[in-house]
Amino acid sequence: MRIAIIGSAFSGNKGASAMLESSVQHLSARDEEARFVLLSMYPDSDRRLNPFGNVRVMRADPVRLGVLINGAALLHRLLPPARAAIRRAVPEVRALAESDVLLDEGGITFVDGRGKFLIYNVASILPALFVGTPVVKVAQAMGPFESALNKLAARAILPRMAAIVSRGAITHEHLVGLGLKNVHAGADLAFTLEVGPDDVAAAESAVDPAFFADGDVVGFSPSAVLAKSAAARGEDYVGQVVAQIDHITQTLGRKVFLVAHSARAHTDKVHNNDLPLCREIAARVADPERVLFVDDELSSQSLRHLISRCDVFVASRFHAMVSSLSTEVPTLVIGWSHKYREVLDMFGQSRFAVGHKELTDDVFRSLLADLLADREAIHEEIATALVDVRRTAFQQVELIEEIARGRA
């Protein structure tokens, strides 16, 4: 199989990395001759971090994708005599044309209120459609489709997908409500991520393992997305998180593992990068001896292992939540979209989801107290539900293979 991938990366958001690596792991296991092309927004970093010998990283930053790749792919469709020349001139178009399937691994796409991302959502898909390569939208959050522009784009593009995998019941309802017939219920592919001994060793070498030895560790994953949203409302997000961490360390007497689940180690840019935010938080906490922060870009597997060492977890990054649930850690989610709640619903844990706009100190402390008090029972609930969630997530691997081999 020849498989192209867009919308994910090894660098930056480690949830995107987890989706990417899961797809490569499992499709390679099904076909040892499988070859992958990653159309990357961060090609230089992704080449450096790429652990797979069968994955080729190609440049697809927004400008190149939106102008050159889309333009050349359109010409490829309109001018058949020029196709050979176009493929030679624009190798990304050649890679797409020679692929059996394109996997769109955008974590959240075609959503009302995210108009500035809608152009990228469409531009990621169009080149494959122009060259005739089937597209699978791997499990992701989508909808609602109430705004005119989003509804127009969704109705124009989404029926042309070979398959769309919904990431939860809310997304599934949105897609079915749009009248789509190519929707498959699923679960995030990152639930299938495999963590090996080398990943564990790398994780343990990045920290002092003694920090976790006595338990009482609360994991905490803040979000630069929430920080930006809070700033627009005139709120001090860093101050809010510092107060929450100080409550954990000083009032509850527990330790905190501060996690940058989106990280780009060689830049101060905050897009897909929580490292600058976490540095600021770590510098302001009242008891830094009780806070562990790794100021570096760790792999999605290493982060998952370290998250598994926590007693409970507070997540504002979606895939930090996926990692905590994947390792059966009771989780409190402070989010901004239906994408969090619909996954917690799969585990019967939606009572531990709260929108950041609705969060107060009292709400945070009450929910965290409930999570800690019922930790053992919640752990069992998550463990029981995880069996079906992982099975559902694995089903899309079979679907992808069927489409790539022309059997679907």
N, C-alpha and C positions, 0 to 999 in steps of 0.2 A: 504494500500500500504506500502511496505517496500522499502525505497529509500536510496541508498548510494550516497555520494557526495565526489568528490575529486577536487583539484585545487583551492579551496577557503578556507577562514579561517575567524574566528571572529577577530583574532589578525592581526596586520600588515596593509596590504593594505585594506583600508576601502571600496574600490571598490569591492574587493573580498568579503568582509563582506556584502556589499549591495546585491550582487548577491545571496549569500548564504541565507541571511535572507529573501529576496524576495521569493526565491523558497520554503523555509519552510513556510512562511506566506500563500502563495496562494495554495500550495498543501495540507496543513493542513486544509484550509478552504473548500477544495473539498472533503476531507476525514478526518473526525475527529479521525479516528483510524490510520492515517498515522504515520509511525515511520521512523526515519532518522538515518543514521550512517555517521559521517563526518570523512573521512580519512585525518588526519591533519598533516601538516608540523610542526605546533607549538602546540602540544597536551596539554602541561601544561597551556599555556596562553589561549588556546581556551576553555579548561574546566573551567577556571576561568571566562571567559567572556561570556560563553554560556547562553543565556537568555531563552532557550526553554527546556521544560520538556520532549519533545519527540525527542530530538536530543542527540545521544550518540557520544562522541568524542573518536576516536581511533588513536593510534600512527601510522603515516606513513611518518616519516621524510625520506629524500632522500635515506639514506643507508638502512633503514628497508624496504622501498618500493622497491628499486631497487634489493636488494639481497634476503631478507627473503620472502616478500610477493609475488614478482614475481616468485621466485624459488619454493615456496610452491604451488602457483597456477598452475605452469607448471606441477609439480608432480601430482597435483590433476587431471589434464587432462589426463596425461599419465598412471596413476596407479589407476584405479577405485577401486580395493580392499582396497587401503590405504586411500580413501577419508575421511572416518570418523575420522581416526587418525590424518590426516592433519588438518581437521577442528578443532579438539580439541587442537592441538599444536599451530596453528596460527589463532587466533580468527578473524583477519581481512579477511582471506580467507573465513572463515565461514560466516562472515557478507556479503561479496560480493556474495557468492553462494546462500544465502537466500534472497537476494534483488531482487526486481522485475525490477529494472533499476539502472544503475550507471549514475549520472550526472557529466560530465566533465565540470567544471566551470573555466578552465584556461582562462584568459582574452585574451591572444594572444598566439597561438600555431602554430607549423609547418610553421615557417616564415623563409625565406632566411636571412642569416646573424646572426641568433641566434642559431648556432650549438650547443653551450654548453647547451642550454635548450631543444634541440631536444630529448635527452635521457630521460629526465623527461617527456616530452610530450608523448613519447611512453610508458614509464614505468607506467604512470598513467592509461593507458587504457588496457594494456595487461592482467593483472590479471582477470579483468571482462570477457574478451574474452576467457581466458583459462577455466573459470568455467561456461561459457555459459550464463552470464548475459548481456542483451542488454545495449548498451551505447548510450546516447544522449549527443552530444557536444552542450551544452547550448550556446546561442549567443556569439560569440567571433570573433576576427580578425584572419584571416588565410591567408597564401600565402604572396608574390608570391612563385611559385614553380620552380624557374629557376636553383637553385643549384642542383647538382646531388644527394647529400645525402638527402636533404630535399624532393626532388621529389620522390626518391626511398622509403623513409619512408612513405610519404603521400599516395603513390599508394598502398603500402602494407597494411596500417592500415585503412585509411579513408573509403574505400568501405565497411568495416566490421561494421561501425557504424549503429545503428538502425536509427539515424537521426543526421544531422548536421545542426545547425541553424547559418546562416551567420549574421554578425552584421552590414552589410551595403553593398552598391552596389559594392564596390571595392572587398571586400572579396568574395561576391557572384560570381563575374566574375572570380576570381581566381579559385574557387572551381568548377564551371561549366566547365571552361577551362581544368580542370584536367579530365573531363569526368565523374564526380560523378553524380549519380542519386538519392542520398539520401539527397539532400540539400534543406533546407527550408529558404526562406527569412525571416529575423526577425529583432529585435531590442534588445538592451541590456536589460536583465531582471531587472537591477537596476532601470530602468525607472518606475517600478511598486512598488518600495519600499514604504511601508506605514510608516508615521511618526505620532505617537500618542501623546496625552497630556503629558504622562510621559517623552517621548523623548524631547519634548519642554521644560519641566521643568528642565530636566537634563542639557540641553544646556544653558538655561538662568542662571542656578546656577553656570556654569563654567566660566561665563564672567560677566562684568558689562554691563547690557543691555543699559545703558545710552550711551555707545560708539556708538550704532547704531541709537540712538533716533533722531538725526538731519539729518540723511542721509549722503550723500557725502562719503560713504564708498566703497572703491575698494577692493574686495577680491583678494587674491594672493596665489596660490598654486604652490610652486617650486617643483623640483623633484630631488631626489638623483640619478636617472638614468641619467638625463641630466648633473648633476654635474660630474658624472664619465666620461661620454662621452666628456665633455668639458675639463676635466683634461687631458685626453688622447691626446687632440689636443693642450695642453699647454695653455689653457684659464682659466681665473679666473671667474668661474661661480658665486661664491658668490659675487664677486665685480660687476658683471653684474646685478644681481638681486638687490643688494643694490642700484646701480645707478638708476634702474627702480623705486624702491620704493621711493627713494629720489626725483625723478622727480614728483611722485604722491603727496607726502606730502609737498614738498617745492615749486615746480613750480605751481602745480595745486591746492595746498591748501586743499587736501582731505586726509582722513584717510585711513589706510590700515589694513585689517584683514588678517594676515599671517596664512596660513592654512597648517598644516602637515597632508595631507590626507592619507599618509601611516605612521603609528605610532606603535612603539613597546616600551612601556613605561619603561620597566625594562632592557633595554640593550642599549649599544652604537653602536651595529652593525648597519650598514647602509642598509643592504638588507631589502627591504620592510619597510623602516624606514626613514622618512624625519625629525624626531625630531632633531637629531644632526645638520643637515643642517640648519633648521630654527633657532636653537639657535645661530648659527654662524652669520646668516643673521641679526637676531634681535639685536645682540651685536654690529653690525657695522653701522646700519642706523643712519642718521644724526639727526632725530627727533623721538626718541623712544616714546615720549608722544602721537604721532599720529599713532603708530603701536600697534595693539593688537595681541598678540601671546599667545595661550594657550599651555603651555609646559606640555602636558599630552595626553593620548590616549583617545579620545572621540569616541563614537559610530558613525556608519555611519549615523544613524538617527539624532543625535545631530549635527553632522557636516552639514548635509543637511539643517537643520533648520537655523543654523547660516549663511550658505551661502545664504539662501533666504533673509537674512536681508541686503545683499549688493546691491548697485545700479548697479554695473557692476562687472565682475569677470575676472581675468587673470589666466588661468589654464595651468599647465604643467603636471598634473596628470589626466589620462583619466577619472576616475570616479569623480574627482572634477568637471570636465566639465559636466559629466552626471548629477550631483546634481544641478549645476547652470542652465542647460537647463531644468531640471525637475521642477525647481521653477521659470522658465521664466525670469531668470536673463541674460541680454546681456553679451556675453562671447567672450573673445579673447583667442585663444589657441596657445601656443608655444609648439610644439610637436616634435616627431621624427619618426613617422610612419604614414602609410595610415589610421590607425585605428581612428585617430582624425578626419581627413577630411571627411571620409565616414559617420560619425555620424553628423557632422556639415552640410553636404549636405542634410540630412533629414529635416533640419530646414531652408534651404536656407541661411546658414551663412558661407559658405566655404571661403568667402572673409576675414574672421577673423581668418584664420588658417595660421600659418607661421612656417616653420621648424627652429629649433634652430640654425642650421648651417647658415641659411640665415638671421638671425635676426641681425639688427643693431640698434643703439640708435634711429636713425631717423625713421626707420621702426616701431619700438615699439611706439614711441611717436605719429606718424601719425595714426596708427591703433587705438591706445587708444583714441586719439582725435575724430576720426570718431565714435567710439563706444559710447563715452559720448555724442557727438552731436546728434546722431540719436537714443538715448537710448529708447525713447518711441515707435518709429516705430519698432525698433528691438524687443522690448518686445512683441508687438502685433504679429509680424511674428512668434516668438518662441511659443507663446501661441496657435496660430492657428495650427501650425504643430504638437504640442505636443499631440493633441487628437489622430491623426493617429499613431504617434510613440508609444504611450502607448498601443493602441489597438493591434498593431503589436507585441509588446513585450509580451502582455498577451496571444497571440495565442500559444506561445510555451508551456505555462502551460498546455493547453488542449492537445497538442501533447505529452508531457511527460506523462500525465495521461493515454492517449490511449495506449502508448507503455507499461507502467507499468502494465496495466490491460490486455495486450495482444490483444488489438483491432486494433492496427495500422498495 
